[in-house]
Amino acid sequence: MAKLGRELKAKGINIVDLSLGEPDFRTPDHICEAAIAAINAGYTKYTPVAGIPELQEAISIKLKRDNNLDYAPNEIVVSTGAKQSLANAIHCLVDKGDEVLIPTPYWVTYADLARLAGGEVKYLPCGIDTDFKLTPEQLEAAISPNSRLFIFSSPCNPTGSVYTRDELAALAEVFKRHPQVTIISDEIYEYINFGSGHESIAQFDGMKDRVVVINGMSKGFAMTGWRIGYMAAPRVLAQACDKLQAQFTSGTNAIAQRASVAALLSDLGPTQKMVAAYRERRDHVINALRQMPGVKASMPGGAFYAFPDISSFFGKSYGEHVINNDMDMSMYLLHEGHVSSVCGSAFGNGDCIRFSTATSMENLHEAMTRVAMALAKLS
Ligand code: PMP
């Protein structure tokens, strides 16, 4: 969609791009300054595979400070983005034929990585009626003796749904009955939380030994291009990921690691400012969507997406445009409304489309006006 949008832009059409999952803010100054200081101090050499000790230590402090989780620095592996941490963990955990459970909607990379590792993906559909969240009953019914891994994100990309402490505790109770399942908890949107507070499933009794916490700098610190992610996991798994990473990429960028130490150990004021902006944007977009006849929208508790259900338009048309599915809707909004989105089937839910709210209020106002007008034409 981003590519199509760029092509239309090149033809002189004014497209509002809501397709990208990337903060629109600059990396905060004090983090950039730490990177410049690192270059000047000569931190330009290879780094230890699992990360520089100062960053492992800073992550250990952060996990205690923010999540009340006790991880030793040697249970932490720094990598080239949360995506690599996911790839490391999935490759170390999944063997050919293992069942990998993924609640939908999900971030597309989970399923592709699981299949790449030889796993069989089993999707657990979660609809807007449960705020796109998995119930303990659903989880219990889905787990089989062959289930090896469960992967989810909270806050979730694409829905923005956030699991509460009680909801996670209830899922943890189910996992306790099925010790063969390891859990990957992707917490990359941790800081972009609009109220209920972030909770990790690793916090419950007996869970830490079987949970892999994935996190990174990309979203909360607007550092997507710096490519720093990390995992915290039982030592044996951290060691396996270290081994794998040693052959794939080695230790990640020295300068970005120094900058990440500064980001994690300094006050989170700049992050909180960004979160306030994301909240204002969410409020505007969700209120606007809810006023559009035929659109259903859940209220995201975090992240920077809206994931409205637009299935009531299936079968409707305007001129040559016929809307039979989410892809038709994304295309229609691009060509008729000049707003780009991503179709929900990319995330395992074909009733919805995803709008990113990581752009200015001005763009979001304009986009929602255009979407409302385009939808009103369909009959
Ligand atoms: N997990 C989720 C849910 C994401 O949305 C993303 C980025 N789109 C990532 C992981 C990857 O983050 P990184 O940039 O640190 O690789």
Residues whose N, C-alpha, C, O or C-beta is under 5 A from the ligand:
A	BS01	PMP	G21 T80 G81 A82 K83 Q84 W107 S153 N157 D186 I188 G216 S218 T224 I228 G229
